[in-house]
Amino acid sequence: MRDDFRFEIQLADRVGNPIAKEVIVDIVVFLRQRVRYRFNLGTTDSSGLIKIDFQRLEEIRRSNQKDNLMDYNTPLTECDSVVEFLVPSSGELKQRLDAVRKWFADDSIADVIEKAKNDEVICDPLRVDVEAKTGEQLLLRCE
């Protein structure tokens, strides 16, 4: 994966019209076409937009690595150039919320999950080659 990619991900309906919802978006990173990492990128803004670049993704990986060294030991530059963006279902978020409440005292993560509107949309996963599409605004198609 190249270390200079950046994207804007816009939630959109099937026609391409923006969807103004605040939802949590994940990115899946592959290594030799197998899932290596899945990171929560955060929540889209009130217009349904989220921005991501290599540096932000690397910050997330390194933050996770502090507590789980062996689980996050593959540098992103060694990963495949194809990534997948997706919106977790409300069921997946409930599982995350249960885990957060069980293992962490910090309620700020729980607050973000509870406020997300993921139950109001169903989105198709979006696979992107970061080396071919960097700098573009991508549409994450939803119903």
SVG drawing of the C-alpha trace seen along z (x, -y; Angstrom):
<svg xmlns="http://www.w3.org/2000/svg" viewBox="-33 -18 39 32">
<polyline fill="none" stroke="black" stroke-width="0.4" points="0.0,0.0 1.3,-3.4 1.9,-5.8 0.3,-8.9 -3.3,-8.0 -6.2,-10.1 -10.0,-9.8 -13.3,-11.4 -16.0,-8.8 -19.5,-10.1 -22.6,-8.1 -24.9,-8.1 -28.2,-6.5 -28.3,-4.2 -28.5,-7.1 -25.6,-8.9 -27.4,-11.6 -25.7,-12.3 -27.2,-10.8 -26.8,-13.1 -26.4,-10.7 -23.9,-10.3 -22.7,-6.6 -19.7,-4.7 -17.4,-3.6 -14.8,-0.8 -11.9,0.0 -10.7,3.5 -7.0,3.9 -5.7,7.0 -2.4,8.8 -2.0,11.2 -5.8,11.0 -6.7,12.0 -8.1,9.7 -5.2,8.4 -6.9,5.4 -10.3,4.0 -10.3,0.5 -13.1,-1.9 -12.5,-5.1 -14.9,-7.1 -18.3,-8.7 -19.3,-10.5 -20.1,-14.2 -23.7,-15.5 -23.5,-15.6 -22.5,-11.9 -18.8,-12.6 -15.7,-11.1 -12.0,-11.7 -9.2,-9.2 -5.5,-9.3 -2.5,-7.0 -1.2,-8.9 -4.6,-8.7 -4.8,-5.0 -1.2,-4.5 -2.1,-6.4 -5.0,-4.0 -2.8,-0.9 0.0,-2.2 -2.6,-3.0 -3.9,0.5 -0.4,1.9 0.4,0.4 -1.9,2.9 -1.7,5.8 1.9,5.8 1.7,9.0 -1.8,8.4 -0.7,5.1 2.9,5.8 2.5,5.6 3.3,2.1 0.6,0.8 3.1,0.3 3.4,4.1 -0.3,4.6 -2.2,4.9 -3.3,1.7 -6.9,2.9 -9.0,1.9 -12.7,2.2 -14.9,-0.5 -18.0,0.6 -20.7,-0.5 -21.2,2.0 -24.7,3.1 -26.5,2.1 -26.1,5.7 -22.3,5.5 -22.3,2.2 -24.3,3.6 -21.7,6.4 -19.0,3.7 -20.9,1.7 -21.3,4.8 -17.5,5.5 -16.6,1.9 -18.8,1.7 -17.4,5.1 -13.7,4.2 -13.3,0.4 -14.3,-2.2 -14.2,-5.0 -17.7,-5.7 -16.7,-8.0 -16.5,-5.1 -19.9,-3.8 -21.4,-7.3 -20.2,-7.4 -21.6,-3.9 -25.0,-4.8 -25.3,-8.0 -24.5,-6.5 -27.3,-6.1 -26.1,-2.8 -29.5,-1.3 -31.0,-3.7 -28.9,-2.6 -27.7,0.6 -24.6,-0.1 -22.7,2.0 -19.1,2.7 -16.8,0.6 -13.5,2.1 -10.9,-0.4 -7.3,-0.2 -5.7,-3.1 -2.9,-3.3 -5.3,-3.9 -7.9,-6.1 -6.1,-8.3 -7.5,-11.8 -10.9,-11.0 -14.3,-11.3 -15.8,-7.9 -19.5,-7.0 -20.5,-4.4 -23.9,-3.3 -26.6,-2.8 -30.3,-2.2"/>
</svg>
